[in-house]
Amino acid sequence: KKKKNRDDDDDNDEDSDSDDLFKRTDDNDASKTIDAFDQTKFIREMRGKLDVSDPALRNRFVTGDWDAAEARAEAQPLDESANLDDDEVYGDFEDLETGEKFVGKDSKNAGSGSEGSDDSSDEDDGDDDSDDDDSDDDDSGSSDSDEDEEAKEKRRLAKIEKHGEFQHPSAQGRGARRKQKGLKGPNHDAYAEDEPTTYFDLLKDQFAEQTARTRAALDALPASTREAMEGFRPGAYLRVVLESAPCEWVKNFDPKRPILVGGLLAGENVVGMQQLRLKRHRWHRKTLKNKDPLIFSIGWRRFQTIPIYSVVDANSRHRMIKYTPEHMHCNATIHGPIVPPNTAAICFQKINSNQPSFRVAATAIILEIDHSMKIMKKLKLVGTPQKIYKNTAFITGMFNSSLEVAKFEGAMLRTVSGIRGTVKKAVKPGQGEHGSKDGGLGDGACRCTFEDKLLMSDIVFLRSWIRVDVPKFYNPVTNALVKSDDDWIGMRTVGQIRYDNQMTIPVNPDSIYKPIERKKRVFNKLQIPKALQQALPFKSKPKLEPSRKRKTLEQKRAVVQDKEEKKMTTMVQQLNTIRNEKMAKRKAQQEIRRAVKAKKDAKDNEWRSVLEKERKKSRYREEGKAEKLRALRAQTS
């Protein structure tokens, strides 16, 4: 009986120890509920509890009196339980993870004492009692051992349950976080171990608990039911059945080629217009041309389409360009499957592996999905006047049909001389000045008005913008249906077709640059009628004498000299001849003197240049020696 009582006491002690170790706090405690979250949200409640002006509270901070803190520390008695051994504090315990049992010193001593007392009592009983008493003692001993085993089993199950609660993922994460951060702030003792410290921790714990409950519920279900609800788990081997697979894919199947199996969203099966920001790769040799087919690799898909390149002007107009710019981005509009914005793309001209140059042609990123995008290009039309009536003229050669004229009604015109005009209306075929009597005008002629009267030699220009349609071409790359990637052939560019067929580039004579030859225009002189000249005042009358076709009287009249005049004329001619002869001789002598002086100067310059070279060499040599000497002195110093 004594042994049983001692065992019960030990059990009660263990239960009390376990209760102290795994102590659950009351969730309804208002103070701990406040402490579980940010204390700054409850400044008023906390300020009402504290007396800030109390010197005992102030001296517990750095700004307080340090001498008072040292005196308080010296006067504080030491904790007697701090010197106790671990065995005295904890006693016997069992490690539930490893199954190892640890026994304290008191338990060992108590066990040995109880065994000795039991032995002595057994000896006394053996001396005094009979054999029936011995048999009763054996039965009671066996029943006590059974009760001890049941009590131990209950305690073990209770510890396992409490250990499981303590090792909860959320609680374990909080404990690790608190240990890692070393949180011991104000009112640390009031914090419960299983209460969240912040709102984020509360949400995280709720999410972890929901995940644990869901996982526990799924673990309890059969495998088939779980797969139907959750799907196949990662790492499982599956057999995939492909419906409507082409026969070429089965015939040309290559087990060495990996196959990626994925899914597409409902919106990704729609084909539409997309705008990309594209840049030609710096390692790609050729410049990309507008409307040349490119292979785009976007997401799960690889397809061939025809991009339209453009740039955004200052007025937000998308202007088409013929080639991709150098070292700069441009916009590309394509027709293909719709993908979310900010999706990266990579472009190729060919997918063959035997290309000598770099295969990646350009890189791009999806900007937006806009089906109403307008891409414009410049349009310059040229025409000539056919009929001119004051400020109205019939222009031909600018349009091909009356439908085109109707499209450009109201457009601005301009001539080479700077006269502005407007397109009014199309002229019916065969309609002219007098109907169809004079043959009329052809289809595409239009009636235009101008600021001033035109000339038949004027050229009329029309500068406008026209919308460019994006080709709706979408060709998926089906290289898995052929034996190798080199066998797949998509749409070829014009250059590739000419190269394969050995065709030369057609030359348009009008596109060849020619020297500009402009004939000088000769304008007619202003003719003023004689009646108008007579009515004008003398100041406004023309003063220019017209050129005469007949010679004047002075020109027709002959001059006859007498003897004296003839002698004077002859003497003047002789003097002029003598003077001219002297000047010619003098000029010849000067040329001879200049030639002699040039020879002499050439000889002098020759020996002078040699002497100058020697002087420069000697000077440079001396300067080099002096520089080297200065460098040696600098090194030694």
C-alpha positions in Angstrom: 0.0 0.0 0.0 2.9 2.4 0.8 4.4 1.6 -2.6 1.1 2.3 -4.3 0.7 5.6 -2.5 4.2 6.6 -3.4 3.5 5.8 -7.1 0.3 7.9 -7.0 2.2 10.8 -5.5 4.8 10.5 -8.2 2.0 10.4 -10.8 0.5 13.5 -9.4 3.9 15.2 -9.4 4.4 14.3 -13.0 1.0 15.6 -13.9 1.6 18.8 -12.1 5.0 19.2 -13.8 3.5 18.5 -17.2 0.7 21.0 -16.4 3.3 23.6 -15.5 5.3 22.9 -18.7 2.3 22.9 -21.1 0.2 25.6 -19.5 -2.5 27.0 -21.7 -3.6 30.6 -21.1 -7.1 31.9 -21.2 -8.0 33.4 -24.5 -10.6 35.7 -22.9 -7.9 37.5 -20.9 -8.4 41.2 -22.0 -4.9 42.3 -21.0 -3.2 39.5 -23.0 -5.5 40.1 -26.0 -4.3 43.7 -26.0 -0.7 42.6 -25.6 -1.0 40.1 -28.5 -1.1 43.0 -31.0 0.7 46.2 -31.3 0.8 48.1 -28.0 0.9 51.4 -29.8 -2.8 50.9 -30.7 -3.7 51.0 -27.0 -1.7 53.9 -25.8 -4.5 55.3 -23.7 -5.2 52.0 -21.9 -1.5 51.4 -21.1 -0.9 55.1 -20.1 -3.7 54.8 -17.6 -2.1 51.9 -15.9 1.4 53.4 -15.6 2.5 56.3 -13.4 5.1 58.0 -15.6 6.1 60.4 -12.8 7.0 57.6 -10.4 10.8 57.7 -9.8 10.9 53.9 -9.2 9.7 53.4 -12.8 12.0 56.1 -14.2 15.1 54.6 -12.5 14.6 51.4 -14.5 15.5 53.2 -17.7 18.8 54.6 -19.0 17.7 58.2 -18.3 17.1 57.4 -14.6 19.4 57.3 -11.6 22.0 54.6 -12.1 23.1 54.6 -8.5 19.6 53.8 -7.4 19.6 50.9 -9.9 22.9 49.5 -8.5 21.6 49.8 -4.9 18.4 47.9 -5.9 20.5 45.2 -7.5 22.7 44.7 -4.4 19.7 44.6 -2.1 17.8 42.1 -4.2 18.2 38.6 -2.7 19.5 35.8 -4.9 17.2 33.1 -6.3 17.7 30.0 -4.2 16.3 27.7 -6.9 19.1 28.9 -9.3 21.6 26.7 -7.5 19.5 23.6 -7.7 20.5 20.8 -9.9 18.6 19.8 -13.0 17.7 16.5 -11.4 16.2 18.3 -8.4 14.2 20.6 -10.6 12.9 18.2 -13.3 13.1 14.8 -11.6 12.6 11.7 -13.9 11.3 12.2 -17.4 11.1 10.3 -20.6 12.1 11.5 -24.1 9.1 10.8 -26.2 11.0 11.1 -29.5 13.8 8.7 -28.7 12.1 6.6 -26.0 15.0 7.1 -23.6 14.1 7.4 -19.8 16.0 9.5 -17.3 15.7 9.0 -13.5 16.5 11.7 -10.9 18.6 11.3 -7.7 15.6 11.5 -5.4 13.7 8.9 -7.3 16.7 6.6 -7.2 17.1 7.0 -3.4 13.4 6.6 -2.9 13.4 3.5 -5.0 16.2 1.9 -3.1 14.6 2.8 0.3 11.2 1.4 -0.8 12.8 -1.8 -2.0 14.5 -2.2 1.4 11.4 -1.5 3.4 9.4 -3.9 1.1 12.0 -6.6 1.7 11.9 -6.2 5.4 8.2 -6.1 5.5 8.1 -9.2 3.3 10.5 -10.9 5.7 8.3 -10.1 8.7 5.2 -11.2 6.9 7.0 -14.4 5.9 7.8 -15.0 9.6 4.4 -14.2 11.0 1.8 -14.9 8.3 0.7 -18.1 6.7 0.8 -19.3 3.1 -2.6 -17.9 2.4 -1.4 -14.4 3.3 1.5 -14.9 0.9 -0.8 -15.7 -1.9 -3.0 -12.6 -1.2 0.1 -10.5 -1.2 1.1 -11.8 -4.7 -2.4 -11.1 -6.1 -2.3 -7.5 -4.7 1.2 -7.0 -6.2 0.1 -8.1 -9.7 -3.0 -5.8 -9.5 -0.8 -2.9 -8.5 1.5 -3.5 -11.4 -1.4 -3.5 -13.8 -2.7 -0.2 -12.5 0.8 1.3 -12.7 1.0 0.2 -16.4 -2.4 1.8 -17.2 -1.5 5.0 -15.4 1.8 5.2 -17.3 0.0 4.5 -20.6 -2.5 7.3 -19.9 0.3 9.7 -18.9 2.2 8.8 -22.1 -0.8 9.4 -24.3 -1.5 12.7 -22.5 2.1 13.8 -23.1 2.0 12.8 -26.7 -1.2 14.9 -27.2 0.3 17.9 -25.4 3.5 17.5 -27.3 1.5 17.5 -30.6 -0.2 20.7 -29.6 3.1 22.3 -28.7 4.6 21.2 -32.0 1.8 22.8 -34.0 3.3 24.4 -37.2 2.0 27.9 -36.3 3.1 27.7 -32.6 6.5 26.3 -33.7 6.9 29.1 -36.2 6.1 31.7 -33.6 8.5 30.2 -31.1 11.3 30.1 -33.6 10.6 33.6 -34.6 10.6 34.9 -31.1 13.8 33.0 -30.3 15.4 34.3 -33.4 14.4 37.9 -32.9 15.0 37.7 -29.1 11.8 39.5 -28.2 11.7 40.3 -24.5 10.1 43.7 -24.6 7.7 45.3 -22.1 5.1 43.0 -20.6 6.9 39.9 -22.0 5.5 37.7 -19.2 2.0 38.6 -20.2 2.5 37.3 -23.7 1.1 33.9 -24.3 3.1 31.4 -26.3 0.2 30.5 -28.5 -1.0 34.0 -29.2 0.1 36.0 -32.3 2.3 39.0 -31.8 1.1 40.9 -34.9 -1.8 40.9 -37.3 0.4 39.3 -40.0 1.2 36.4 -37.6 -2.5 36.0 -36.9 -3.3 35.6 -40.6 -0.3 33.4 -41.1 -1.4 31.1 -38.3 -5.0 31.0 -39.6 -3.6 30.0 -43.0 -1.4 27.3 -41.5 -4.3 25.9 -39.5 -6.5 25.8 -42.6 -3.8 24.1 -44.6 -3.3 21.5 -41.9 -7.0 20.8 -41.6 -7.3 20.5 -45.4 -4.3 18.2 -45.6 -5.6 16.0 -42.7 -9.0 15.8 -44.5 -7.3 14.8 -47.8 -5.1 12.2 -46.1 -8.2 10.5 -44.7 -9.7 10.1 -48.2 -9.0 7.2 -50.6 -6.4 7.7 -53.3 -9.0 7.8 -56.1 -11.2 10.4 -54.4 -8.2 12.5 -53.5 -7.0 12.6 -57.1 -10.5 13.6 -58.3 -10.6 16.4 -55.8 -7.0 17.6 -55.6 -5.6 16.4 -58.9 -2.3 14.5 -59.5 0.4 15.4 -57.0 3.9 16.5 -58.1 6.3 13.6 -58.9 3.6 11.1 -60.0 4.0 9.1 -63.2 1.1 9.7 -65.6 -0.2 8.4 -68.8 -1.5 11.1 -71.1 -4.0 10.4 -73.9 -3.8 12.9 -76.8 -7.0 13.3 -78.8 -7.0 14.3 -82.5 -3.3 14.0 -82.8 -2.0 14.1 -86.5 -0.6 11.0 -87.9 2.6 12.8 -89.0 3.4 13.4 -85.3 3.2 9.7 -84.6 5.2 8.7 -87.7 8.0 11.2 -87.1 8.0 10.9 -83.3 11.5 11.3 -81.9 11.9 10.0 -78.3 15.1 12.1 -77.9 13.1 15.3 -78.3 11.5 16.5 -75.1 7.8 17.3 -75.1 6.4 20.1 -72.9 2.8 19.5 -71.8 1.0 22.6 -70.7 -2.4 24.3 -70.6 -3.8 27.5 -72.2 -6.3 29.8 -70.6 -9.6 30.5 -72.3 -8.5 34.0 -73.4 -5.3 32.8 -75.0 -7.1 30.9 -77.7 -8.3 34.2 -79.2 -6.3 35.6 -82.2 -6.1 39.4 -82.5 -3.8 42.4 -83.0 -1.0 43.0 -80.5 1.6 45.8 -80.2 5.1 44.9 -79.2 8.2 46.9 -78.3 10.9 45.3 -80.6 14.6 45.8 -81.0 16.9 44.1 -83.4 19.6 42.0 -81.8 23.0 43.6 -82.0 24.6 40.3 -83.0 22.2 39.8 -85.9 23.9 41.0 -89.1 21.0 42.0 -91.3 18.5 44.8 -90.7 14.9 43.6 -90.5 12.6 44.8 -93.3 9.0 45.8 -92.9 6.4 43.1 -93.8 9.1 40.4 -93.8 7.8 37.2 -92.1 9.3 36.5 -88.6 8.9 33.5 -86.2 7.8 34.6 -82.8 8.3 32.5 -79.7 5.8 33.7 -77.1 4.9 31.5 -74.1 3.9 28.0 -75.2 3.6 29.0 -78.8 5.9 29.5 -81.8 4.2 30.9 -84.9 5.1 32.8 -88.0 3.5 36.2 -88.7 4.1 39.4 -90.7 5.0 42.4 -88.4 4.5 46.1 -89.3 7.2 48.3 -87.8 6.3 51.9 -86.7 7.5 54.7 -84.4 5.4 57.1 -82.4 5.6 60.8 -83.5 5.2 63.8 -81.2 1.5 64.0 -82.0 1.0 60.3 -80.9 0.7 59.2 -84.6 2.1 55.7 -85.3 4.2 56.3 -88.4 5.3 53.2 -90.4 9.0 52.7 -91.1 10.5 50.5 -93.8 13.4 49.1 -91.6 14.1 48.6 -88.0 16.3 51.5 -86.5 19.9 50.9 -85.5 20.4 50.5 -81.7 16.9 51.7 -80.9 13.5 50.2 -80.1 10.5 50.5 -82.4 6.9 49.3 -82.2 5.8 46.2 -84.1 2.1 45.2 -84.7 1.4 41.6 -85.3 -1.6 39.3 -85.8 -1.5 36.3 -83.4 -2.8 34.7 -80.3 -3.5 37.1 -77.5 -1.1 36.9 -74.5 -1.0 39.1 -71.3 1.0 42.4 -71.4 4.7 42.4 -70.3 5.2 38.9 -71.8 8.6 38.5 -73.3 9.1 37.3 -76.9 12.0 36.3 -79.1 12.1 36.4 -82.9 13.8 34.3 -85.5 13.9 34.4 -89.3 14.7 30.7 -89.6 14.7 27.7 -87.1 17.4 25.8 -89.0 20.3 24.8 -86.9 22.8 25.1 -89.8 22.8 28.8 -90.0 26.3 30.4 -90.1 25.3 33.6 -88.3 23.4 34.4 -85.1 19.9 33.0 -85.3 18.1 35.4 -82.8 16.9 38.3 -85.0 15.2 40.4 -82.4 13.8 40.5 -78.8 10.4 42.0 -77.9 7.9 42.5 -75.1 4.1 42.7 -75.4 2.8 46.3 -74.7 -0.9 46.2 -75.3 -3.8 44.5 -77.1 -5.6 47.1 -79.3 -7.7 46.1 -82.3 -8.4 49.7 -83.3 -4.7 50.7 -83.7 -4.0 52.9 -86.7 -0.7 52.8 -88.4 -0.2 55.6 -91.0 2.3 56.1 -93.8 3.2 59.1 -95.9 1.5 59.5 -99.3 2.7 62.0 -101.9 0.6 62.4 -105.1 1.7 64.4 -108.1 -0.5 65.8 -110.9 -0.5 68.3 -113.7 -3.2 70.8 -114.8 -5.2 69.9 -117.9 -7.6 72.8 -118.1 -7.2 76.2 -116.4 -10.0 78.7 -115.8 -8.9 81.6 -113.6 -8.6 80.1 -110.1 -10.1 76.8 -111.0 -8.2 74.0 -112.8 -8.8 70.4 -113.8 -5.9 68.2 -112.5 -5.1 64.8 -114.1 -2.5 62.1 -113.2 -3.0 62.4 -109.5 -5.8 59.8 -108.9 -6.7 56.6 -110.8 -10.5 56.6 -110.2 -13.3 58.8 -109.0 -13.5 56.7 -105.8 -10.0 57.8 -104.9 -10.9 61.4 -105.6 -14.0 61.1 -103.3 -11.7 59.8 -100.5 -9.4 62.8 -100.7 -12.1 65.5 -101.1 -11.0 68.6 -99.1 -7.3 67.7 -99.1 -4.8 70.5 -99.3 -2.8 71.0 -102.5 0.3 72.9 -103.3 2.3 73.8 -106.4 6.0 74.1 -106.9 5.6 77.9 -107.1 3.9 77.9 -103.7 0.2 78.4 -104.7 -2.1 76.6 -102.3 -5.4 74.8 -103.3 -8.1 72.3 -102.4 -9.5 69.2 -104.0 -13.2 69.9 -104.7 -14.9 67.1 -106.7 -14.2 64.3 -109.2 -14.9 65.0 -112.8 -17.0 62.4 -114.7 -15.1 60.5 -117.4 -15.5 62.3 -120.8 -16.5 65.6 -119.2 -14.6 68.6 -120.3 -14.9 72.3 -121.3 -17.7 71.6 -123.8 -18.9 68.2 -122.7 -17.5 65.4 -124.7 -16.9 67.4 -127.9 -13.2 67.8 -127.2 -12.6 64.3 -126.0 -13.2 65.1 -122.3 -11.0 64.1 -119.3 -10.1 60.6 -118.3 -11.1 58.7 -115.1 -9.4 60.1 -112.0 -9.5 63.7 -113.0 -10.6 66.2 -110.4 -11.7 69.8 -110.1 -9.5 71.9 -107.8 -9.5 75.6 -106.7 -6.3 77.6 -106.0 -5.4 81.0 -104.6 -4.1 82.2 -107.9 -4.2 81.3 -111.6 -2.0 78.4 -112.5 0.3 77.9 -115.4 0.3 74.8 -117.6 3.9 74.2 -116.5 3.0 74.0 -112.8 3.2 70.7 -110.9 0.7 70.1 -108.2 1.5 68.0 -105.0 -0.7 66.4 -102.4 0.9 65.4 -99.1 -1.3 63.2 -96.9 -1.4 60.2 -94.6 -3.0 56.8 -95.4 -3.7 53.9 -93.0 -1.7 50.7 -93.4 -3.6 47.4 -92.8 -1.8 44.7 -90.7 -1.7 41.4 -92.6 -3.8 38.8 -90.9 -1.3 36.0 -91.3 -0.8 33.4 -88.5 1.2 30.2 -89.3 2.0 27.9 -86.3 5.4 26.3 -86.4 4.7 22.5 -86.8 8.3 21.3 -86.7 7.2 18.3 -84.6 5.3 16.9 -87.6 8.5 16.5 -89.6 11.7 14.5 -89.0 13.9 17.4 -88.2 13.6 21.2 -87.8 15.4 21.7 -91.1 12.6 20.1 -93.0 10.0 22.6 -91.8 9.6 25.5 -94.3 7.4 28.5 -93.6 6.7 31.7 -95.6 9.9 32.9 -97.2 11.0 36.5 -97.6 11.3 38.2 -101.0 15.1 38.1 -100.8 15.0 34.3 -100.0 12.7 33.6 -103.0 15.0 35.6 -105.3 18.1 33.8 -103.9 16.5 30.3 -104.3 15.3 31.1 -107.9 18.5 33.0 -108.8 16.5 36.1 -109.8 18.0 39.6 -110.0 16.5 42.6 -108.3 14.2 44.5 -110.7 15.3 48.0 -111.4 12.8 50.8 -111.8 14.3 53.5 -114.0 12.2 56.1 -112.2 13.9 55.1 -108.9 17.4 55.8 -110.1 18.9 59.1 -109.0 19.6 61.4 -111.9 21.2 64.8 -112.1 18.6 67.6 -111.9 18.5 69.7 -114.9 16.2 72.7 -114.7 15.8 74.8 -117.8 15.9 78.5 -117.2 12.4 79.9 -117.7 12.1 82.9 -120.0 9.2 85.2 -119.2 7.7 87.4 -121.8 8.3 91.1 -121.5 5.5 93.3 -120.2 3.6 94.7 -123.1 1.8 98.0 -122.5 -0.7 99.1 -125.1 0.0 102.4 -126.8 -3.4 103.8 -125.9 -2.6 103.1 -122.2 0.9 104.6 -122.6 -0.7 107.9 -123.9 -3.1 108.0 -121.0 -0.3 107.5 -118.4 1.6 110.5 -117.0 5.1 111.1 -118.1 6.5 109.7 -114.8 4.8 106.3 -115.3 5.6 106.0 -119.1 8.3 103.5 -120.1 11.6 105.3 -120.7 13.5 102.4 -122.4 14.3 102.9 -126.0 13.6 99.9 -128.1 16.4 98.4 -130.1 16.7 99.7 -133.7 16.8 97.4 -136.6 18.2 100.0 -139.0 21.5 101.9 -138.5 21.4 105.5 -137.5 22.6 108.4 -139.7 25.8 108.7 -137.7 26.5 105.1 -138.3 25.8 105.3 -142.0 27.8 108.6 -142.5 31.5 108.1 -143.7 34.5 110.2 -142.3 37.0 111.6 -144.9 40.4 112.9 -143.5 42.6 115.5 -144.9 46.5 115.3 -145.3 47.2 116.7 -141.8 44.8 114.4 -140.1 46.3 111.4 -142.0 49.8 112.4 -140.8 48.7 112.7 -137.2 47.0 109.3 -137.3 50.0 107.7 -138.9 52.4 109.2 -136.2 50.1 107.9 -133.3 50.1 104.4 -134.8 54.0 104.4 -135.1 54.4 105.6 -131.5 52.1 102.9 -130.2 54.0 100.3 -132.2 57.4 101.4 -130.7 55.9 101.4 -127.2 54.5 97.9 -127.6 57.9 96.6 -128.9 59.7 98.1 -125.9 57.2 96.5 -123.4 57.6 93.1 -125.0 61.5 93.2 -124.8 61.3 94.4 -121.2 58.9 91.6 -120.3 61.2 89.0 -121.9 64.3 90.3 -120.0 62.3 90.1 -116.7 61.4 86.5 -117.3 65.1 85.6 -117.9 66.1 87.4 -114.7 63.4 85.5 -112.7 64.6 82.1 -114.0 68.2 82.8 -113.0 67.2 84.0 -109.6 65.0 80.9 -109.1 67.9 78.6 -109.8 70.1 80.4 -107.4 67.5 80.3 -104.6 67.0 76.6 -105.2 70.7 75.9 -104.6 70.7 78.1 -101.5 67.6 76.4 -100.1 69.2 73.0 -100.6 72.3 73.5 -98.4 70.3 75.6 -96.0 67.8 72.8 -95.5 70.6 70.3 -94.9 72.2 72.6 -92.3 68.9 73.2 -90.6 68.3 69.4 -90.3 71.7 68.9 -88.7 71.0 71.7 -86.2 67.6 70.2 -85.3 69.2 66.7 -84.8 71.9 68.1 -82.5 69.3 70.1 -80.5 66.9 67.1 -80.1 69.9 65.0 -79.1 70.9 67.4 -76.3 67.3 67.7 -75.1 66.9 63.9 -75.0 70.1 63.6 -72.9 69.0 66.3 -70.5 65.5 64.7 -70.1 67.1 61.3 -69.4 69.5 62.9 -66.8 66.5 64.6 -65.1 64.7 61.2 -65.0 67.7 59.5 -63.4 68.0 62.2 -60.8 64.3 62.0 -60.0 64.6 58.2 -59.5 67.7 58.5 -57.3 66.1 61.2 -55.1 
